[in-house]
């Protein structure tokens, strides 16, 4: 079960849109920063294949400028 944490950088002026979009994904938890224009994203998927599909869906989010992985591990 892959679990990863990311720092998500929104496109300019799109922070709230990014938060709202990411909260719709059941595979992740969204934690907005209180003092920076970033969002912390924690993901948990059931398999490496499911993780690849989820990552592809993330790449389609227009309000996301950049996604930097902070940590990741697989519990299998």
C-alpha angles and dihedrals in degrees: 000000000000115000118185138171125210142180108227119204113202125220111258111292092001102098097114092042089053092049092049092048095047092048088062091064110091091203095067146055118216123212114182115211114244097211106025136053093249138098128218113222124193116191132194123182133172098237144005089257092054089048091055091051091048092049090051089053090050091055089060094059105111095199091058113093099175139355120203119191112224100180140351139178141166120229093203 
